[in-house]
C-alpha cells in the first residue's frame, strides 16, 4: 500500500515534475492571494475575467493544489452543509434560502468553466446517495430530507426505499436512501491543476515554493521578498492555523481516504453502482465514497480527527489506526471488494470554524479578505467563495456579496488542551453512538447528540 505521497489523485496523474518559479524579490500587485488551492485559484480566475488588466499574484508554500484541493473525496455537490439557523440569526430566512440556491448553482458553474476552459477532471454528472443501514440512521435520513426540503431543496432532495437504493448500490443492510440530484463526481487533483493552468494563461503569477510568514495591511511578507498590495486575500482553509496569530481561527480537522486497486467486472456486477453516484451513509461518524474513472472504490472518513496543537500531517500520510478504520468501512459496505488490494491511503485537513459554518469576507479598513471554513464541502463552496471574493475585491455590490455568510466572524477555538479534548471527545461519542445503534437497532443514540453538543457542531 502506498502511504501519503500527497494523495492517490496525484498518483493517478503524477506529481508536478517542475514547479513554477518562486517569488524572486520584492514585488507589487493589485491583489495578492495567499494559497493556490481551489479558493485562491477561483478568486484569481474571476478577478482576471472581470478585469484582465489587474495584476494578481498568488503565493503558495508548496505547489498549486497541494492541500485539500488535491486530496478531497471528489464530491462536487453544491450542498449546504452548515446550520441554516445560525446564518438566519444575523440575516433572514429568505437570505439563507438565497444562499442555498447560490450553493446549488455551483455545480453547473464549475462544469461550465471546466468545459469552456478545456479542463479534463473526470467530471461525471450523477446523484448523491446517502444510505441508512439501521433504524437510527433511517430516522436521521428522513429528518434530513424534511429539513433540506424545508430550506428550498424540494426539487433536488428526496427519500427512496430499500429496494431502489439497493438497486443502485448494493450496500448490505440498506433500509433506505436519500437522493440529492444535480451533483458530480470529479478527480480533484485534475480539477485544481487544470484550474491553475487556466489561471496561468490569464496572466496570473503563481509563485510556488513561496511560504508566507506574515501579512498586514498593504503587505505580505515571505522568505523570498515582500509583496505590496492594497487587497490581500487569505485562502489557506485548513492551513490557516500555520499563522501564529491565527492558531485558533479555524481548526484543521483531519480526513483520510483509501483507494482500492481497479476491481474486475464480476465484482461490479455484485455491487452495481452503474450510476457512479457519490455515496455516503448516515452514521454519526459518516463516510464518503466514489467509484472512480478506472473502476476503483475510494472510501473516506475522519479517522483520528485532530492532531494536538493544530499540527498537520506529513505529505498526506495517515496513521495506521485510521487506515484500519477505513478498510473496515470498505469491507462492511462493499464485501465483494474484500479479496482485493488497497493501493493507496492518504489524508489532509479541512478548516472548521468554531460554529462549524463557512465564511467569506473583506475588511474594508485593511483590505484583507478571507474565505474558508468549508467543513468538508470545499469543492463546490470554494467556487462560490471565489466569485464572492472577486466581487468584494473589486468593490462590487452584488447578490453574492449580500449573502449571509459574507463578513461573518465567529469566536476563536479554545486553547489547548481543551481544543484537543473537545474534538477527540466528540468523535469518541459519535463512534460510540454508531456502535450502540448498530447493536441495539433502536432510535438514534443520545451519545451522538451529546458529541455534537460538545463542540457546538
C-alpha positions as CSV (number, residue, x, y, z in Angstrom):
1,X,0.0,0.0,0.0
2,X,1.3,3.4,-0.9
3,X,1.0,5.8,2.1
4,X,0.8,9.5,1.7
5,X,2.7,11.0,-1.3
6,X,0.1,13.8,-1.1
7,X,-2.8,11.7,-2.4
8,X,-4.0,8.9,-4.7
9,X,-5.2,11.6,-7.1
10,X,-1.6,12.6,-7.7
11,X,-0.5,9.0,-8.0
12,X,-3.1,8.9,-10.8
13,X,-1.8,11.9,-12.7
14,X,1.7,12.2,-11.3
15,X,3.1,14.9,-9.0
16,X,4.2,18.1,-10.8
17,X,7.6,17.3,-12.3
18,X,8.6,21.0,-12.2
19,X,7.5,23.9,-10.0
20,X,6.5,27.4,-11.0
21,X,9.2,29.9,-10.1
22,X,9.1,31.2,-6.6
23,X,8.9,34.9,-5.7
24,X,12.3,36.4,-6.6
25,X,12.4,39.6,-4.6
26,X,10.1,42.4,-3.6
27,X,7.1,42.9,-5.9
28,X,3.7,44.6,-6.0
29,X,0.2,43.7,-7.2
30,X,-3.3,44.9,-7.3
31,X,-4.4,41.8,-5.5
32,X,-2.2,39.3,-3.5
33,X,-3.7,35.9,-2.8
34,X,-2.3,33.6,-0.2
35,X,-2.8,29.9,-1.1
36,X,-3.1,28.2,-4.5
37,X,-5.9,25.8,-3.8
38,X,-9.4,26.0,-5.2
39,X,-10.4,29.2,-3.3
40,X,-7.3,31.1,-4.3
41,X,-7.4,30.0,-7.9
42,X,-11.1,30.5,-8.4
43,X,-10.7,34.0,-7.0
44,X,-7.8,34.7,-9.3
45,X,-9.8,33.3,-12.3
46,X,-12.9,35.5,-11.7
47,X,-10.8,38.6,-11.0
48,X,-9.0,38.3,-14.3
49,X,-12.2,37.5,-16.2
50,X,-13.7,40.7,-14.7
51,X,-10.7,42.9,-15.3
52,X,-7.8,41.4,-17.4
53,X,-5.6,44.4,-16.6
54,X,-5.4,43.5,-12.9
55,X,-2.1,42.4,-11.6
56,X,-2.7,39.3,-9.5
57,X,-0.1,37.3,-7.6
58,X,-0.8,34.0,-5.9
59,X,1.7,32.9,-3.2
60,X,1.9,29.2,-2.5
61,X,4.2,27.4,0.0
62,X,4.3,24.1,-1.8
63,X,2.6,23.7,-5.3
64,X,-0.8,24.6,-6.6
65,X,-3.3,22.0,-5.4
66,X,-1.0,20.6,-2.6
67,X,-3.6,20.9,0.1
68,X,-7.2,19.7,0.4
69,X,-7.9,20.7,-3.2
70,X,-5.8,17.8,-4.4
71,X,-6.7,15.3,-1.7
72,X,-10.5,15.5,-1.2
73,X,-13.2,12.9,-2.0
74,X,-14.1,14.4,-5.3
75,X,-17.7,15.4,-4.3
76,X,-19.0,18.3,-6.3
77,X,-22.3,18.7,-4.5
78,X,-23.5,22.3,-4.3
79,X,-24.7,21.3,-0.9
80,X,-25.4,23.5,2.1
81,X,-23.6,21.6,4.9
82,X,-23.9,24.1,7.7
83,X,-26.5,25.2,10.3
84,X,-29.2,27.2,8.5
85,X,-30.5,28.8,11.7
86,X,-27.0,30.2,12.6
87,X,-26.9,32.2,9.4
88,X,-30.5,33.2,9.8
89,X,-29.8,34.7,13.3
90,X,-27.9,37.5,11.6
91,X,-30.0,37.8,8.4
92,X,-33.3,36.4,7.4
93,X,-34.9,33.1,6.3
94,X,-35.1,34.3,2.7
95,X,-31.5,35.4,2.7
96,X,-30.4,31.9,3.8
97,X,-32.6,30.3,1.2
98,X,-30.8,32.6,-1.3
99,X,-27.5,31.2,-0.1
100,X,-28.9,27.6,-0.6
101,X,-29.8,28.5,-4.1
102,X,-26.4,30.0,-4.8
103,X,-24.7,26.9,-3.4
104,X,-26.9,24.7,-5.6
105,X,-25.7,26.6,-8.7
106,X,-22.0,26.0,-8.1
107,X,-22.2,22.5,-9.7
108,X,-23.3,23.9,-13.1
109,X,-20.8,26.8,-12.8
110,X,-17.8,24.6,-12.2
111,X,-18.8,22.3,-15.0
112,X,-19.4,25.3,-17.3
113,X,-15.9,26.7,-16.6
114,X,-14.3,23.3,-17.0
115,X,-15.9,22.8,-20.4
116,X,-15.2,26.3,-21.6
117,X,-11.5,26.2,-20.5
118,X,-10.7,22.6,-21.5
119,X,-10.2,21.2,-18.0
120,X,-10.4,17.4,-18.1
121,X,-11.2,16.4,-14.5
122,X,-13.2,13.1,-15.0
123,X,-16.3,15.1,-14.3
124,X,-19.4,13.0,-14.4
125,X,-22.9,14.3,-13.5
126,X,-24.7,11.9,-11.2
127,X,-26.7,11.8,-7.9
128,X,-25.5,11.8,-4.3
129,X,-26.9,8.8,-2.4
130,X,-26.7,8.6,1.4
131,X,-27.8,5.2,2.7
132,X,-29.2,4.2,6.1
133,X,-28.3,0.7,7.3
134,X,-30.1,0.6,10.7
135,X,-33.3,2.2,12.1
136,X,-31.5,5.1,13.8
137,X,-29.8,6.1,10.6
138,X,-33.1,5.8,8.7
139,X,-34.7,8.2,11.2
140,X,-31.9,10.7,10.7
141,X,-32.2,10.3,6.9
142,X,-35.9,11.1,7.0
143,X,-35.3,14.1,9.2
144,X,-32.6,15.4,6.9
145,X,-34.7,15.1,3.8
146,X,-37.5,17.0,5.5
147,X,-35.1,19.7,6.8
148,X,-33.5,20.3,3.4
149,X,-36.8,20.4,1.6
150,X,-37.9,23.0,4.1
151,X,-35.0,25.2,3.1
152,X,-35.8,25.2,-0.6
153,X,-34.3,21.9,-1.9
154,X,-37.7,20.2,-2.6
155,X,-36.7,19.5,-6.3
156,X,-33.3,18.0,-5.6
157,X,-33.6,16.1,-2.3
158,X,-35.9,13.1,-1.7
159,X,-36.1,9.8,0.1
160,X,-36.1,6.4,-1.6
161,X,-36.9,2.9,-0.2
162,X,-34.5,0.0,0.4
163,X,-35.2,-1.8,-2.9
164,X,-34.5,1.2,-5.0
165,X,-31.4,2.1,-3.0
166,X,-30.0,-1.5,-3.3
167,X,-30.7,-1.5,-7.0
168,X,-28.4,1.5,-7.3
169,X,-25.6,0.3,-5.0
170,X,-25.8,-3.0,-3.1
171,X,-24.7,-1.9,0.4
172,X,-25.6,-4.7,2.8
173,X,-28.4,-3.9,5.2
174,X,-29.6,-0.8,3.4
175,X,-33.0,0.3,4.7
176,X,-33.4,3.4,2.6
177,X,-31.6,6.2,0.9
178,X,-31.5,10.0,0.5
179,X,-31.0,11.2,-3.1
180,X,-29.6,14.6,-4.0
181,X,-29.7,15.4,-7.7
182,X,-27.5,17.7,-9.8
183,X,-24.2,16.7,-8.3
184,X,-21.0,15.4,-9.9
185,X,-18.0,13.2,-9.3
186,X,-14.6,14.7,-10.1
187,X,-11.0,13.8,-10.0
188,X,-10.0,16.7,-7.6
189,X,-6.3,16.9,-8.5
190,X,-7.1,17.1,-12.2
191,X,-9.5,19.9,-11.4
192,X,-7.2,22.0,-9.4
193,X,-4.2,21.5,-11.7
194,X,-6.3,22.3,-14.7
195,X,-7.6,25.5,-13.0
196,X,-4.0,26.5,-12.2
197,X,-3.1,26.1,-15.8
198,X,-6.0,28.3,-16.9
199,X,-5.2,31.0,-14.4
200,X,-1.6,30.9,-15.6
201,X,-2.8,31.5,-19.1
202,X,-4.9,34.5,-18.0
203,X,-1.7,36.2,-16.8
204,X,-1.9,35.5,-13.1
205,X,1.5,35.0,-11.5
206,X,1.6,31.9,-9.3
207,X,4.7,31.8,-7.1
208,X,5.2,28.2,-5.8
209,X,7.7,27.3,-3.1
210,X,7.0,30.7,-1.5
211,X,6.0,30.5,2.1
212,X,4.1,33.4,3.6
213,X,5.4,34.2,7.1
214,X,3.1,37.1,7.9
215,X,0.8,39.7,6.4
216,X,-0.8,43.0,7.4
217,X,-2.5,46.0,5.7
218,X,-0.8,46.5,2.3
219,X,2.0,43.9,2.5
220,X,2.6,40.2,2.5
221,X,6.0,39.0,3.9
222,X,7.7,35.9,2.6
223,X,11.2,34.5,2.9
224,X,11.8,35.5,-0.7
225,X,10.5,39.0,-0.6
226,X,7.7,41.3,0.3
227,X,4.6,41.8,-1.9
228,X,2.8,45.1,-1.6
229,X,-0.9,45.1,-2.5
230,X,-3.9,47.1,-1.5
231,X,-6.0,43.9,-1.4
232,X,-4.8,40.7,0.3
233,X,-6.9,37.6,0.3
234,X,-6.2,34.7,2.6
235,X,-7.3,31.4,1.0
236,X,-5.5,29.0,3.3
237,X,-8.5,27.0,4.6
238,X,-7.2,24.1,6.8
239,X,-3.7,25.5,6.8
240,X,-4.8,28.8,8.4
241,X,-3.5,27.7,11.8
242,X,0.0,27.8,10.5
243,X,0.0,31.6,11.1
244,X,0.8,32.1,14.8
245,X,-1.8,34.9,15.1
246,X,-4.5,32.6,13.6
247,X,-3.7,29.5,15.6
248,X,-7.3,29.3,17.0
249,X,-9.1,30.8,14.0
250,X,-10.0,27.6,12.2
251,X,-9.3,24.1,13.4
252,X,-7.5,21.8,11.0
253,X,-9.7,18.7,11.0
254,X,-8.2,15.5,9.6
255,X,-9.9,13.5,6.9
256,X,-8.4,10.4,5.3
257,X,-9.1,8.1,2.4
258,X,-8.1,4.8,0.8
259,X,-8.3,3.6,-2.8
260,X,-8.6,0.0,-3.9
261,X,-7.0,-1.5,-6.9
262,X,-9.2,-1.5,-10.0
263,X,-11.9,-4.0,-9.4
264,X,-13.0,-6.6,-12.1
265,X,-16.3,-6.6,-13.8
266,X,-17.6,-9.6,-11.7
267,X,-17.2,-7.5,-8.6
268,X,-19.0,-4.6,-10.1
269,X,-21.8,-7.0,-11.1
270,X,-22.4,-7.7,-7.4
271,X,-22.1,-4.1,-6.2
272,X,-23.9,-2.3,-9.0
273,X,-23.1,1.3,-8.8
274,X,-23.7,1.8,-12.5
275,X,-24.8,5.4,-12.0
276,X,-21.5,6.3,-10.4
277,X,-23.3,8.0,-7.5
278,X,-21.2,9.7,-4.9
279,X,-22.0,7.6,-1.9
280,X,-22.1,8.0,1.9
281,X,-24.0,6.8,4.9
282,X,-26.0,8.2,7.9
283,X,-23.6,7.0,10.6
284,X,-22.8,9.7,13.1
285,X,-19.2,9.5,12.1
286,X,-20.1,9.3,8.4
287,X,-18.1,8.1,5.4
288,X,-17.9,9.3,1.8
289,X,-17.1,7.2,-1.3
290,X,-16.9,7.3,-5.0
291,X,-16.4,4.9,-8.0
292,X,-13.5,6.2,-9.9
293,X,-12.9,6.5,-13.7
294,X,-10.9,3.3,-13.8
295,X,-13.1,1.2,-11.5
296,X,-11.6,1.7,-8.1
297,X,-13.5,2.4,-4.9
298,X,-12.3,5.3,-2.7
299,X,-13.5,5.5,0.9
300,X,-13.0,8.5,3.2
301,X,-13.8,9.2,6.8
302,X,-12.4,11.2,9.7
303,X,-10.2,8.5,11.4
304,X,-8.1,10.2,14.0
305,X,-9.7,13.6,13.7
306,X,-7.3,16.1,15.1
307,X,-3.6,16.5,16.0
308,X,-2.6,18.2,19.2
309,X,-1.8,21.9,18.8
310,X,-3.3,22.1,15.3
311,X,-0.4,20.1,13.9
312,X,-0.6,18.9,10.3
313,X,0.2,15.6,8.5
314,X,3.4,15.0,6.8
315,X,2.9,14.9,3.0
316,X,-0.6,13.3,3.4
317,X,0.5,10.2,5.4
318,X,-2.3,8.9,7.7
319,X,-1.7,6.8,10.8
320,X,-2.2,3.0,10.9
321,X,-5.4,3.2,13.1
322,X,-7.1,5.5,10.6
323,X,-6.2,3.1,7.7
324,X,-7.6,0.2,9.7
325,X,-10.9,2.0,10.2
326,X,-11.2,2.9,6.5
327,X,-10.6,-0.7,5.4
328,X,-13.2,-1.8,7.9
329,X,-15.8,0.6,6.3
330,X,-14.8,-0.6,2.8
331,X,-15.3,-4.3,3.7
332,X,-18.6,-3.6,5.6
333,X,-20.2,-1.6,2.8
334,X,-18.6,-3.5,-0.1
335,X,-17.9,-7.1,1.0
336,X,-17.3,-8.1,-2.6
337,X,-14.1,-6.0,-2.6
338,X,-12.6,-7.7,0.4
339,X,-10.3,-10.0,-1.5
340,X,-8.7,-7.1,-3.4
341,X,-5.8,-4.9,-2.6
342,X,-5.9,-1.4,-1.1
343,X,-3.5,0.5,-3.3
344,X,-3.2,3.9,-1.5
345,X,-4.0,5.7,1.8
346,X,-3.7,9.4,2.3
347,X,-5.1,12.3,4.4
348,X,-5.4,16.0,4.6
349,X,-7.0,18.8,6.7
350,X,-10.1,20.9,6.3
351,X,-10.9,24.1,8.0
352,X,-13.5,24.2,10.8
353,X,-14.7,27.5,12.3
354,X,-15.8,27.4,16.0
355,X,-19.5,27.4,14.9
356,X,-18.9,24.9,12.0
357,X,-20.2,27.5,9.5
358,X,-18.2,28.7,6.4
359,X,-17.4,32.3,5.9
360,X,-16.1,34.7,3.3
361,X,-15.3,38.4,3.7
362,X,-13.2,41.5,3.2
363,X,-12.3,44.1,5.8
364,X,-12.6,47.4,4.1
365,X,-10.3,49.2,6.5
366,X,-7.4,46.9,6.0
367,X,-8.1,45.4,2.5
368,X,-7.6,41.9,4.0
369,X,-10.1,39.3,2.9
370,X,-10.6,35.6,3.7
371,X,-12.6,32.6,2.6
372,X,-12.9,29.1,4.1
373,X,-14.2,27.0,7.0
374,X,-15.9,24.8,4.5
375,X,-16.2,21.8,6.9
376,X,-15.7,19.3,4.1
377,X,-17.7,20.6,1.1
378,X,-15.0,22.8,-0.4
379,X,-15.1,21.5,-4.0
380,X,-18.3,23.4,-4.7
381,X,-18.2,26.0,-1.9
382,X,-14.8,27.3,-3.0
383,X,-16.2,28.3,-6.4
384,X,-18.9,30.4,-4.7
385,X,-16.4,32.0,-2.3
386,X,-14.0,32.7,-5.3
387,X,-16.8,34.6,-7.1
388,X,-17.7,36.4,-3.9
389,X,-14.2,37.4,-3.0
390,X,-13.7,38.7,-6.6
391,X,-16.7,40.9,-6.2
392,X,-15.6,42.1,-2.8
393,X,-12.1,42.9,-4.0
394,X,-13.5,44.8,-7.0
395,X,-15.8,46.8,-4.7
396,X,-18.9,45.5,-6.3
397,X,-22.3,45.2,-4.5
398,X,-23.9,42.1,-6.0
399,X,-26.3,39.3,-5.0
400,X,-23.3,37.3,-3.8
401,X,-21.8,40.0,-1.6
402,X,-25.2,40.3,0.2
403,X,-25.4,36.6,1.2
404,X,-25.4,35.9,4.9
405,X,-22.0,34.3,5.1
406,X,-20.3,37.4,3.9
407,X,-18.2,39.2,6.6
408,X,-19.4,36.8,9.2
409,X,-17.0,36.4,12.2
410,X,-17.1,33.9,15.0
411,X,-15.2,33.4,18.2
412,X,-11.9,31.5,18.3
413,X,-11.4,27.9,19.3
414,X,-10.4,27.2,22.9
415,X,-6.6,26.9,23.7
416,X,-5.0,23.6,24.2
417,X,-5.6,21.1,25.7
418,X,-9.3,21.9,25.7
419,X,-9.4,22.1,21.9
420,X,-7.9,18.6,21.6
421,X,-10.1,17.2,24.3
422,X,-13.3,18.6,22.8
423,X,-12.7,17.3,19.3
424,X,-11.5,13.9,20.4
425,X,-14.3,13.7,22.9
426,X,-16.8,14.5,20.2
427,X,-15.6,11.8,17.8
428,X,-15.4,9.2,20.7
429,X,-19.0,9.9,21.4
430,X,-20.0,9.7,17.8
431,X,-18.3,6.4,17.3
432,X,-19.8,5.1,20.5
433,X,-23.2,6.1,19.2
434,X,-22.7,4.3,16.0
435,X,-21.7,1.1,17.8
436,X,-24.8,1.4,20.1
437,X,-27.1,2.0,17.1
438,X,-25.8,-1.0,15.2
439,X,-26.1,-3.2,18.2
440,X,-29.5,-2.3,19.6
441,X,-31.1,-1.2,16.3
442,X,-33.3,1.3,18.1
443,X,-33.7,5.1,17.8
444,X,-30.8,7.5,17.5
445,X,-28.4,7.3,20.4
446,X,-28.2,10.3,22.7
447,X,-24.5,9.9,22.6
448,X,-24.5,11.3,19.1
449,X,-26.3,14.5,20.1
450,X,-24.0,14.8,23.1
451,X,-21.0,14.5,20.9
452,X,-22.1,17.3,18.6
453,X,-23.1,19.5,21.5
454,X,-19.6,19.1,23.0
455,X,-18.0,21.2,20.2
456,X,-21.1,23.3,19.2
457,X,-21.5,21.4,15.9
